[in-house]
Amino acid sequence: MLSKFLYVGCVLTASLSAAQSVPPVVVPQAGVSAQSFDMSQVSLSNSRWSDNQGRTLNYLKFVDVERLLYNFRANHKLSVKGATPNGGWDAPDFPFRTHAQGHYLTAWVHCYATLRDSLCRDRATYFVAELAKCQANNAAAGFNTGYLSGFPESEFSALEARTLSNGNVPYYAVHKTMAGLLDAWRIMGDTKARDVVLGMAGWVDGRTEKLSTTQMQQMLGTEFGGMNDVLANIYQLTGDKRWLTVAQRFDHAAVFDPLAANQDRVNGLHANTQVPKWIGAAREYQATGNQRYLDIARNAWAITVNAHSYAIGGNSQAEHFHAPNAIAQYLTNDTAEQCNTYNMLKLTRELWTMDPSTANYFDFYERALINHLLGAQNPADSHGHITYFTPLNPSGHRGIGPAWGGGTWSTDYNSFWCCQGTALETNTKLMDSIYFYDSSTLWVNLFTPSILNWSQRGVTVTQTTSFPLNDTTTLRVTGSGDWAMRIRIPAWTTGAEIKINGQEAEGVEIKSGTYAQLSRAWKSGDTVTVKLPMKLRAVPANDNPNVAAVAYGPVVLSGNYGSSMLSAVPSLALDSLRRTSTSSLSFTATANGKAVNLGPFYEANGFNYNVYWATSGSNKTGGFKKAENSQKAEGTGLPCGCVSAWSSSLVYH
């Protein structure tokens, strides 16, 4: 039976069995004015995006579910059914084993929601049922009711007593399992997943309610993932304020207080420990309407994007934040942890839904998705394995590096890094942020080949493009009705054009860094053509304007150095940059006095590359000039001074 339910900002239109029903939201979201489509309403067309999805799907249908269950079963004193244990971060002796399985569960759920893949549905359902058996055996295992993990509950006792010394981050691992179960419940309607995750939430409440505020805050010094996020989600789905109370126990004052005052105090902090907390702050705002939470989330986003992010959109070096604007001095082989960007995009998405007039949120989203996450998957591997870090050192190389450091590719059964788990989610939800809507508006935020089934209006929108290989996308509307289409005009473009049925759109303001609005009575067959001219740009390091990456439109370019090794950042003559092909983003330039070929960084695989350059020279029109900010801080919904460094980078004329 076809049903529609509003939940956590999304409208679901899902074909569900009689035993399943997607939970409607009980507590409406405060401040949310743009809704996301159900993942089943958007499909990817042939492109690099769909290729990434396909490779990840192959792996999700290949991986041995029994091996993923090994540690859960062993810990909860059940038979491992002859399964072989995994290696890497899921080995039986690894401290936070079973941290990755929640990501696998979410990815299976995504593939069912998006592709209606029955094997992924069956794997998700089976996995949930087996976790339920583990949880049900807690008495025999000596654990408290509701506990579920691959390591003993005594790890939490050690955490609370501040005697944990083995490197475990137990709440981080538990959060991943809870998040996967939550997705199985809220997306697939799996009621067993609901029961298991509520049991886990009850267990969390039981442990944390016994702690004093001081004890709790001390415990939050150990990474705990997005516990405030998942528990606030559960509150909104159930209406039970118990879960909001538990969520707010995970408000980390040492991190939240400076951010509430818009103070950048992240230097030295483990980066990916922080971002999930900020997502939780956004969720807590939506659950409570408390402005302080929104301030924390917005300020954290602006501080990270403007003062701590590389040109590719990633952040952190050796997993840590450094001093504000410290970029050029940290170009190493362990930059840009992929988990951080996955989480920053989640935060970006949440913040944009509460302020959909602000285009620079999706300017950043596009930047990070194309230049970091898209290329972090190995296109030569049918299982779509990924890198943990994305090296930005001279002679960086994806696929080469020590252990899980550098740009080493993950494996089927001997990695299970945090970034391998988040990449499973990233590459199974690449369609989820292309389009958004409200009662009278369709937003087009990303230029990705795709088909939208706007079933709520009986409208289909087909987007056809080879972006970012060229600068044009077309949107063909099937169906009719009065509504507005709002199209993001990126800050990196100038002279953008929009045509409707081949004619210039009259009376439409088209300005970089804003949304162009087309309000009309749409007829079936109407076609919108959007042209976003691209130019070469420099993206200077915040701490050294003479060191810069170069980009063409949204695409960061990298130099191909083959097997050659560079001992330092090479010097690039900016006036030598030339495009050498009209069918690909191929360029040539002179660096260190020698010719070098450049191309999209997301395609830099199988060779040593260079991203940041010591820049010199100018061209006939006066060289690189400062672009005027297309966004002013005032009126953007962001704190003053939060204009994206990306939109104010240098433009090549």
C-alpha positions as CSV (number, residue, x, y, z in Angstrom):
1,M,0.0,0.0,0.0
2,L,1.3,3.4,-0.9
3,S,1.6,5.7,2.1
4,K,3.0,9.2,2.8
5,F,4.4,10.1,6.2
6,L,6.2,13.2,7.4
7,Y,9.2,12.5,9.5
8,V,12.3,14.4,10.5
9,G,12.0,16.8,7.7
10,C,11.3,14.3,5.0
11,V,8.3,13.1,3.1
12,L,8.4,9.4,2.6
13,T,6.6,7.7,-0.2
14,A,7.4,4.0,0.3
15,S,6.0,0.7,-0.7
16,L,6.1,-1.2,2.6
17,S,4.9,-4.6,3.7
18,A,1.9,-4.9,6.0
19,A,4.3,-5.5,8.9
20,Q,6.0,-2.2,8.4
21,S,5.0,1.4,8.6
22,V,7.3,4.4,8.5
23,P,7.0,6.3,11.8
24,P,5.4,9.8,11.5
25,V,7.1,12.6,13.4
26,V,5.5,13.3,16.7
27,V,7.4,16.5,17.6
28,P,7.6,18.9,14.6
29,Q,10.9,20.3,13.6
30,A,11.5,23.9,14.8
31,G,12.9,26.3,12.2
32,V,12.9,23.9,9.2
33,S,11.4,25.5,6.1
34,A,12.7,23.3,3.2
35,Q,12.0,19.6,3.1
36,S,14.1,16.9,1.6
37,F,12.6,14.3,-0.7
38,D,12.4,10.7,0.2
39,M,15.5,9.0,-1.3
40,S,13.2,6.8,-3.4
41,Q,12.0,9.9,-5.3
42,V,15.4,10.8,-6.8
43,S,17.4,8.5,-9.0
44,L,20.9,9.0,-10.4
45,S,21.5,8.9,-14.1
46,N,24.7,7.7,-15.7
47,S,27.6,9.7,-14.3
48,R,30.6,9.5,-12.0
49,W,28.1,9.8,-9.1
50,S,26.1,6.7,-10.2
51,D,29.4,4.8,-10.9
52,N,30.4,5.5,-7.3
53,Q,27.0,4.3,-6.1
54,G,27.3,1.1,-8.2
55,R,30.7,0.2,-6.9
56,T,29.5,0.6,-3.3
57,L,26.4,-1.4,-4.0
58,N,28.6,-4.3,-5.3
59,Y,30.5,-4.3,-2.0
60,L,27.4,-4.1,0.2
61,K,26.0,-7.2,-1.6
62,F,29.3,-9.0,-1.4
63,V,30.4,-8.5,2.2
64,D,29.7,-11.5,4.5
65,V,27.0,-10.5,7.0
66,E,28.0,-13.3,9.3
67,R,31.5,-11.9,9.6
68,L,30.0,-8.5,10.5
69,L,28.0,-10.2,13.3
70,Y,30.9,-12.1,14.7
71,N,31.9,-9.7,17.5
72,F,28.3,-8.9,18.5
73,R,27.5,-12.6,18.8
74,A,30.8,-13.5,20.6
75,N,30.3,-10.6,23.1
76,H,26.7,-11.5,23.9
77,K,27.6,-15.2,24.3
78,L,25.9,-16.5,21.2
79,S,27.3,-18.9,18.5
80,V,29.3,-17.1,15.9
81,K,28.0,-19.7,13.4
82,G,31.4,-20.6,12.1
83,A,32.1,-17.1,10.8
84,T,35.6,-15.9,10.3
85,P,36.5,-12.8,12.3
86,N,37.4,-9.6,10.5
87,G,40.7,-7.8,10.7
88,G,41.6,-4.2,11.0
89,W,39.4,-2.0,13.2
90,D,36.9,-4.9,13.6
91,A,39.3,-7.5,14.8
92,P,38.2,-9.3,18.0
93,D,40.9,-7.5,20.0
94,F,40.4,-4.0,18.6
95,P,39.1,-1.7,21.3
96,F,36.1,-0.2,19.5
97,R,35.2,-3.2,17.3
98,T,31.6,-3.1,15.8
99,H,31.8,0.7,15.4
100,A,31.5,0.3,11.6
101,Q,28.4,-2.0,11.4
102,G,25.9,0.7,11.9
103,H,27.2,2.3,8.7
104,Y,26.7,-0.9,6.8
105,L,23.2,-1.2,8.1
106,T,22.4,2.4,7.0
107,A,23.9,1.8,3.6
108,W,21.8,-1.3,3.0
109,V,18.8,0.7,4.0
110,H,19.8,3.5,1.6
111,C,20.1,1.0,-1.2
112,Y,16.7,-0.4,-0.6
113,A,15.1,3.1,-0.3
114,T,16.9,4.3,-3.4
115,L,17.1,1.3,-5.7
116,R,14.5,-1.0,-4.1
117,D,17.2,-3.6,-4.0
118,S,15.6,-6.6,-2.3
119,L,19.0,-8.2,-1.3
120,C,19.9,-5.0,0.6
121,R,16.5,-5.0,2.2
122,D,16.9,-8.6,3.3
123,R,20.4,-8.0,4.6
124,A,19.2,-5.0,6.7
125,T,16.3,-7.0,8.1
126,Y,18.4,-10.0,8.9
127,F,21.1,-7.9,10.5
128,V,18.5,-6.1,12.8
129,A,17.0,-9.5,13.8
130,E,20.3,-10.9,14.7
131,L,21.2,-7.8,16.7
132,A,17.9,-8.2,18.6
133,K,18.9,-11.8,19.5
134,C,22.2,-10.5,20.9
135,Q,20.5,-7.8,22.9
136,A,18.0,-10.4,24.2
137,N,20.8,-12.6,25.6
138,N,22.2,-9.9,27.9
139,A,21.3,-11.7,31.1
140,A,23.3,-14.7,30.1
141,A,26.2,-12.5,29.0
142,G,26.1,-10.5,32.3
143,F,25.1,-7.2,30.8
144,N,22.4,-4.8,31.7
145,T,19.1,-4.7,29.8
146,G,19.3,-3.0,26.4
147,Y,23.1,-3.1,26.1
148,L,24.4,-4.0,22.6
149,S,28.0,-3.9,21.4
150,G,31.0,-6.0,20.4
151,F,32.9,-5.3,23.6
152,P,32.0,-5.8,27.2
153,E,29.9,-3.4,29.2
154,S,32.7,-3.0,31.7
155,E,34.3,-0.6,29.2
156,F,31.7,1.9,30.1
157,S,32.4,1.4,33.8
158,A,36.1,2.2,33.1
159,L,35.0,5.2,31.0
160,E,32.9,6.6,33.9
161,A,35.7,6.0,36.4
162,R,38.2,7.7,34.0
163,T,40.3,4.5,34.1
164,L,39.8,3.5,30.5
165,S,43.3,3.1,29.0
166,N,43.0,0.9,25.9
167,G,42.0,3.6,23.4
168,N,38.4,2.6,23.3
169,V,35.7,5.2,22.6
170,P,32.7,3.1,23.6
171,Y,29.9,5.7,23.2
172,Y,31.3,6.5,19.7
173,A,30.8,2.8,18.7
174,V,27.4,2.5,20.3
175,H,26.2,5.7,18.6
176,K,27.0,4.1,15.2
177,T,24.9,1.0,16.0
178,M,22.0,3.2,17.2
179,A,22.2,5.4,14.1
180,G,22.0,2.4,11.8
181,L,19.0,1.0,13.8
182,L,17.3,4.3,13.7
183,D,17.6,4.5,9.9
184,A,16.2,1.0,9.6
185,W,13.2,2.1,11.6
186,R,12.6,5.5,10.2
187,I,13.4,4.7,6.5
188,M,12.3,1.1,6.2
189,G,9.8,1.0,9.0
190,D,11.5,-2.0,10.7
191,T,9.7,-2.2,14.1
192,K,12.3,-4.6,15.4
193,A,14.9,-2.0,14.8
194,R,12.7,0.4,16.7
195,D,12.5,-1.9,19.7
196,V,16.3,-2.6,19.7
197,V,17.3,1.1,19.4
198,L,14.8,2.1,22.1
199,G,16.2,-0.6,24.3
200,M,19.7,0.9,23.8
201,A,18.4,4.4,24.5
202,G,17.0,3.1,27.8
203,W,20.3,1.5,28.6
204,V,22.1,4.9,27.9
205,D,19.6,6.7,30.2
206,G,20.2,4.2,32.9
207,R,23.9,4.6,32.9
208,T,24.0,8.4,32.5
209,E,21.3,9.4,34.9
210,K,23.5,8.1,37.8
211,L,26.3,10.5,36.9
212,S,26.7,14.0,38.3
213,T,27.0,16.9,35.9
214,T,30.7,17.0,36.6
215,Q,31.2,13.3,36.0
216,M,29.2,13.5,32.8
217,Q,31.1,16.5,31.5
218,Q,34.4,14.7,32.3
219,M,33.2,11.6,30.4
220,L,32.4,13.7,27.4
221,G,36.1,14.4,27.0
222,T,36.2,11.0,25.3
223,E,34.8,10.8,21.8
224,F,31.1,9.9,21.8
225,G,30.0,10.4,18.3
226,G,26.6,12.0,17.8
227,M,24.8,10.7,20.8
228,N,22.9,14.0,21.2
229,D,21.9,13.7,17.5
230,V,20.5,10.2,17.6
231,L,18.7,10.7,20.9
232,A,17.1,14.0,19.8
233,N,15.9,12.1,16.7
234,I,14.3,9.4,18.9
235,Y,12.6,12.1,20.9
236,Q,11.1,13.6,17.7
237,L,9.9,10.3,16.6
238,T,8.3,9.2,19.9
239,G,7.4,12.5,21.6
240,D,8.9,11.0,24.8
241,K,10.8,13.8,26.6
242,R,12.9,11.2,28.4
243,W,15.0,10.9,25.2
244,L,15.5,14.7,24.9
245,T,16.7,14.8,28.5
246,V,19.2,12.0,27.7
247,A,20.3,13.8,24.5
248,Q,21.0,17.0,26.4
249,R,23.2,15.2,28.9
250,F,25.6,14.9,25.9
251,D,25.9,18.6,25.4
252,H,29.6,19.1,25.8
253,A,30.1,22.4,27.6
254,A,33.8,22.7,26.9
255,V,33.0,22.8,23.2
256,F,29.5,24.3,23.1
257,D,30.2,27.3,25.3
258,P,32.9,28.9,23.2
259,L,30.9,28.2,20.0
260,A,27.8,29.8,21.5
261,A,29.9,32.9,21.9
262,N,31.3,32.6,18.3
263,Q,34.8,31.9,19.6
264,D,37.2,29.7,17.6
265,R,38.7,27.5,20.2
266,V,39.0,24.3,18.2
267,N,42.9,24.4,17.9
268,G,44.2,21.0,19.1
269,L,40.9,19.3,19.2
270,H,40.3,16.0,17.4
271,A,38.3,17.2,14.5
272,N,35.8,14.4,13.9
273,T,35.0,14.1,17.6
274,Q,33.5,17.6,17.3
275,V,31.5,17.7,14.1
276,P,28.9,15.0,15.2
277,K,28.3,17.1,18.3
278,W,27.5,20.1,16.1
279,I,25.0,18.1,14.0
280,G,23.5,17.1,17.3
281,A,23.2,20.8,18.3
282,A,21.3,21.5,15.0
283,R,19.0,18.6,15.8
284,E,18.5,19.8,19.4
285,Y,17.5,23.2,18.0
286,Q,15.0,21.5,15.7
287,A,13.7,19.6,18.7
288,T,13.5,22.5,21.2
289,G,13.6,25.8,19.3
290,N,16.4,26.9,21.6
291,Q,18.4,29.6,19.7
292,R,21.6,28.7,21.5
293,Y,21.8,25.4,19.8
294,L,21.3,27.0,16.4
295,D,24.0,29.5,17.2
296,I,26.4,26.7,18.2
297,A,25.8,24.8,14.9
298,R,26.0,27.9,12.7
299,N,29.1,29.2,14.3
300,A,30.8,25.8,14.2
301,W,30.1,25.5,10.5
302,A,31.4,29.0,9.7
303,I,34.5,28.7,11.8
304,T,35.4,25.3,10.2
305,V,34.6,26.3,6.6
306,N,36.3,29.7,6.7
307,A,39.3,29.1,9.0
308,H,40.0,25.4,8.9
309,S,39.2,23.9,5.5
310,Y,41.5,23.2,2.6
311,A,40.6,24.1,-1.0
312,I,39.0,20.7,-1.5
313,G,36.6,21.3,1.3
314,G,38.2,18.8,3.7
315,N,39.6,19.8,7.1
316,S,42.1,18.6,9.7
317,Q,45.6,17.3,9.6
318,A,46.5,14.1,11.5
319,E,42.8,14.1,12.5
320,H,43.2,17.4,14.4
321,F,42.3,21.0,14.0
322,H,45.1,23.5,14.2
323,A,45.2,27.3,14.7
324,P,42.8,29.4,12.7
325,N,43.8,29.8,9.0
326,A,46.7,27.4,9.3
327,I,46.6,25.8,5.9
328,A,49.9,26.1,3.9
329,Q,51.9,24.9,6.9
330,Y,49.9,21.6,7.1
331,L,50.2,20.2,3.6
332,T,51.0,16.6,4.5
333,N,50.0,13.0,3.7
334,D,47.4,12.8,6.5
335,T,45.2,15.8,5.7
336,A,41.4,15.9,5.1
337,E,40.1,12.9,7.0
338,Q,37.1,11.7,5.0
339,C,34.8,11.3,8.0
340,N,35.0,14.9,8.8
341,T,33.7,16.0,5.4
342,Y,30.9,13.4,5.5
343,N,29.8,14.9,8.8
344,M,30.3,18.5,7.6
345,L,28.0,17.8,4.7
346,K,25.4,16.5,7.1
347,L,25.7,19.6,9.2
348,T,25.6,21.8,6.0
349,R,22.4,20.1,4.9
350,E,20.7,20.6,8.3
351,L,21.6,24.3,8.5
352,W,20.5,25.0,4.9
353,T,17.0,23.5,5.5
354,M,16.6,26.2,8.2
355,D,17.9,29.0,6.0
356,P,17.3,28.0,2.3
357,S,17.9,31.5,1.0
358,T,21.6,31.2,1.8
359,A,23.4,29.8,-1.2
360,N,26.9,29.5,0.3
361,Y,25.9,26.5,2.3
362,F,25.5,24.5,-0.9
363,D,28.5,26.2,-2.5
364,F,30.5,24.5,0.2
365,Y,28.6,21.3,-0.1
366,E,29.3,21.2,-3.8
367,R,33.0,22.0,-3.3
368,A,33.5,19.3,-0.7
369,L,31.4,16.6,-2.5
370,I,33.1,17.0,-5.8
371,N,36.7,17.7,-4.7
372,H,37.0,15.5,-1.7
373,L,34.4,12.7,-1.3
374,L,33.8,11.9,-5.0
375,G,37.5,11.2,-5.6
376,A,38.1,9.4,-2.3
377,Q,36.7,6.2,-3.8
378,N,38.9,4.0,-6.0
379,P,37.3,4.0,-9.4
380,A,39.4,1.0,-10.5
381,D,38.0,-1.2,-7.7
382,S,34.6,-2.9,-8.3
383,H,34.0,-2.7,-4.5
384,G,34.7,1.0,-4.4
385,H,37.2,1.1,-1.6
386,I,38.3,4.4,-0.2
387,T,41.0,6.4,1.5
388,Y,41.0,7.5,5.1
389,F,43.0,10.7,4.5
390,T,43.3,12.6,1.3
391,P,47.0,13.6,1.1
392,L,47.7,17.2,0.0
393,N,51.5,17.0,0.3
394,P,53.6,17.5,-2.8
395,S,53.7,14.1,-4.6
396,G,50.5,13.1,-2.8
397,H,49.2,9.7,-3.9
398,R,45.9,7.9,-3.4
399,G,46.4,4.2,-2.8
400,I,49.8,4.5,-1.3
401,G,50.6,5.0,2.4
402,P,51.4,3.3,5.7
403,A,48.6,1.1,7.3
404,W,45.5,3.3,7.4
405,G,47.5,6.5,7.1
406,G,48.2,8.4,3.9
407,G,46.0,7.6,1.0
408,T,45.9,3.8,1.4
409,W,42.8,2.1,-0.1
410,S,40.6,0.2,2.2
411,T,40.0,-3.5,1.8
412,D,37.1,-6.0,2.0
413,Y,37.8,-7.4,5.5
414,N,41.0,-5.9,6.9
415,S,40.3,-2.2,7.3
416,F,36.9,-1.2,8.8
417,W,38.1,2.3,9.4
418,C,35.7,5.0,10.4
419,C,36.1,6.5,7.0
420,Q,35.3,3.2,5.3
421,G,32.0,3.2,7.2
422,T,31.0,6.8,6.5
423,A,31.9,6.3,2.8
424,L,29.4,3.5,2.5
425,E,26.7,6.1,3.5
426,T,28.1,8.9,1.3
427,N,28.1,6.8,-1.8
428,T,24.6,5.4,-1.2
429,K,22.9,8.8,-0.7
430,L,24.5,10.9,-3.4
431,M,21.0,11.8,-4.6
432,D,19.6,13.1,-1.3
433,S,20.6,16.7,-1.5
434,I,20.1,17.6,-5.2
435,Y,16.5,18.8,-4.7
436,F,14.4,20.1,-1.8
437,Y,10.9,21.5,-1.7
438,D,8.2,23.3,0.3
439,S,4.5,23.8,-0.5
440,S,5.2,26.1,-3.4
441,T,8.9,25.8,-4.3
442,L,11.4,23.4,-5.8
443,W,15.1,24.1,-5.0
444,V,17.8,22.8,-7.3
445,N,21.0,22.8,-5.2
446,L,23.3,20.4,-7.1
447,F,23.9,19.9,-10.8
448,T,23.9,16.1,-11.0
449,P,22.3,13.9,-13.7
450,S,19.2,12.7,-12.1
451,I,15.4,12.2,-12.2
452,L,13.1,13.6,-9.5
453,N,9.7,12.1,-9.0
454,W,7.9,15.0,-7.3
455,S,4.9,12.7,-6.6
456,Q,3.3,15.2,-4.2
457,R,2.6,17.4,-7.3
458,G,2.5,14.8,-10.0
459,V,5.6,16.3,-11.5
460,T,8.8,14.7,-12.9
461,V,12.0,16.8,-13.3
462,T,14.8,15.3,-15.4
463,Q,18.2,16.9,-15.0
464,T,20.6,16.2,-17.9
465,T,24.2,17.4,-17.6
466,S,27.8,16.4,-17.8
467,F,28.7,19.0,-15.1
468,P,31.3,19.7,-14.0
469,L,32.9,18.7,-17.3
470,N,30.9,21.5,-18.9
471,D,29.0,24.5,-17.7
472,T,25.4,23.7,-18.7
473,T,22.5,21.7,-17.2
474,T,19.0,21.2,-18.4
475,L,15.9,20.6,-16.3
476,R,12.9,19.1,-18.2
477,V,9.6,19.3,-16.5
478,T,6.9,16.7,-17.0
479,G,3.6,17.6,-15.5
480,S,2.0,21.0,-14.8
481,G,1.1,23.4,-12.1
482,D,1.9,26.7,-10.5
483,W,5.1,26.7,-8.4
484,A,8.6,28.2,-8.3
485,M,11.9,26.7,-9.2
486,R,14.8,28.2,-7.3
487,I,18.2,27.4,-8.8
488,R,21.5,28.0,-7.0
489,I,23.8,30.3,-8.9
490,P,27.2,29.5,-7.4
491,A,29.5,32.2,-6.1
492,W,32.3,30.9,-8.4
493,T,30.5,31.8,-11.6
494,T,29.9,35.2,-13.3
495,G,27.6,35.9,-16.2
496,A,25.2,33.0,-15.5
497,E,22.3,32.6,-17.9
498,I,18.9,30.9,-17.7
499,K,16.6,30.1,-20.5
500,I,13.1,28.6,-20.5
501,N,12.2,26.8,-23.7
502,G,15.1,28.4,-25.5
503,Q,14.2,32.0,-24.5
504,E,15.9,34.1,-21.9
505,A,14.1,34.1,-18.6
506,E,12.6,37.5,-18.3
507,G,12.4,39.4,-15.0
508,V,14.6,36.8,-13.2
509,E,17.5,38.1,-11.1
510,I,20.5,36.0,-11.8
511,K,23.3,36.9,-9.4
512,S,26.3,34.8,-8.3
513,G,26.0,33.5,-4.7
514,T,22.1,33.6,-4.7
515,Y,19.1,31.7,-5.9
516,A,17.4,32.6,-9.2
517,Q,13.7,32.1,-8.9
518,L,11.5,31.0,-11.8
519,S,7.8,31.4,-10.9
520,R,5.4,30.3,-13.5
521,A,2.5,28.0,-14.5
522,W,4.6,25.1,-15.7
523,K,3.5,23.0,-18.6
524,S,4.6,19.5,-19.4
525,G,7.7,19.6,-21.6
526,D,9.0,23.0,-20.3
527,T,12.8,22.9,-20.3
528,V,15.1,25.2,-18.3
529,T,18.6,25.6,-19.5
530,V,21.1,26.9,-17.0
531,K,24.6,28.0,-18.1
532,L,27.2,28.6,-15.4
533,P,30.4,29.9,-17.0
534,M,33.6,28.6,-15.5
535,K,36.9,30.3,-15.3
536,L,40.3,29.5,-13.8
537,R,40.6,30.7,-10.2
538,A,43.2,30.6,-7.5
539,V,42.2,29.5,-4.1
540,P,45.0,30.9,-1.8
541,A,45.9,29.3,1.5
542,N,44.5,31.5,4.4
543,D,47.9,31.8,6.0
544,N,49.9,32.4,2.8
545,P,48.4,34.2,-0.2
546,N,51.4,33.1,-2.3
547,V,50.5,29.4,-1.9
548,A,47.3,28.5,-3.7
549,A,45.3,25.7,-5.3
550,V,43.9,26.4,-8.7
551,A,40.3,25.6,-9.8
552,Y,38.2,25.7,-12.9
553,G,34.7,26.6,-11.8
554,P,34.0,24.3,-8.8
555,V,36.7,21.8,-9.7
556,V,40.1,21.9,-8.0
557,L,42.8,20.9,-10.4
558,S,45.9,18.9,-9.6
559,G,49.2,18.4,-11.4
560,N,50.1,14.9,-12.7
561,Y,53.7,14.1,-11.7
562,G,53.6,10.4,-12.6
563,S,56.2,8.6,-10.5
564,S,58.3,11.7,-9.8
565,M,58.8,12.9,-6.3
566,L,58.6,16.5,-5.2
567,S,60.6,17.7,-2.2
568,A,58.6,20.9,-1.8
569,V,55.6,22.8,-3.1
570,P,56.4,23.6,-6.8
571,S,56.2,27.1,-8.2
572,L,53.4,27.5,-10.8
573,A,53.4,30.3,-13.4
574,L,49.8,31.3,-13.4
575,D,50.0,33.0,-16.8
576,S,51.0,29.6,-18.3
577,L,47.8,27.8,-17.5
578,R,46.0,26.7,-20.7
579,R,43.1,24.4,-21.3
580,T,44.1,21.8,-23.8
581,S,40.7,20.0,-24.5
582,T,37.1,21.0,-25.0
583,S,35.9,17.5,-24.1
584,S,37.7,17.1,-20.8
585,L,39.0,19.3,-18.1
586,S,42.6,19.0,-19.2
587,F,45.1,21.8,-18.7
588,T,48.8,22.4,-19.0
589,A,51.1,24.8,-17.2
590,T,54.7,25.5,-16.4
591,A,55.8,24.6,-12.9
592,N,59.4,24.8,-11.7
593,G,60.3,25.7,-15.2
594,K,58.9,22.4,-16.7
595,A,55.6,21.6,-18.4
596,V,53.0,19.8,-16.2
597,N,49.6,18.5,-17.1
598,L,46.7,19.3,-14.7
599,G,43.2,17.8,-14.4
600,P,40.4,17.4,-11.9
601,F,41.7,16.4,-8.5
602,Y,38.8,13.9,-8.1
603,E,40.4,11.9,-11.0
604,A,43.9,12.0,-9.6
605,N,44.5,8.3,-9.3
606,G,47.4,6.1,-10.1
607,F,50.1,8.8,-10.0
608,N,51.8,11.3,-7.8
609,Y,49.9,14.6,-7.8
610,N,50.2,18.2,-6.5
611,V,47.3,20.4,-5.4
612,Y,48.9,23.5,-3.7
613,W,51.4,25.6,-5.6
614,A,53.7,28.5,-5.0
615,T,52.1,30.9,-7.4
616,S,53.7,33.5,-9.6
617,G,53.1,35.5,-12.8
618,S,50.1,37.2,-14.3
619,N,48.2,37.2,-17.6
620,K,47.4,39.8,-20.2
621,T,44.4,41.2,-18.4
622,G,46.2,41.9,-15.2
623,G,46.5,38.6,-13.6
624,F,44.6,37.3,-10.6
625,K,42.2,39.8,-9.1
626,K,40.1,39.7,-5.9
627,A,36.5,38.7,-6.6
628,E,33.9,40.8,-4.8
629,N,32.1,38.8,-2.2
630,S,28.7,37.7,-3.5
631,Q,27.4,37.3,0.0
632,K,27.5,39.8,2.8
633,A,27.4,38.5,6.3
634,E,24.4,40.6,7.1
635,G,21.2,39.0,6.1
636,T,22.6,35.6,5.4
637,G,21.6,34.1,8.6
638,L,25.3,33.6,9.5
639,P,27.3,35.4,12.1
640,C,29.1,38.5,10.9
641,G,32.3,37.7,9.2
642,C,31.1,34.3,7.9
643,V,31.6,35.0,4.2
644,S,33.0,31.9,2.7
645,A,36.7,32.1,1.8
646,W,35.9,30.1,-1.2
647,S,33.6,32.7,-2.7
648,S,36.1,35.4,-2.0
649,S,39.0,33.6,-3.6
650,L,41.0,35.0,-6.6
651,V,39.5,34.8,-10.1
652,Y,41.6,34.2,-13.2
653,H,40.5,36.6,-16.0
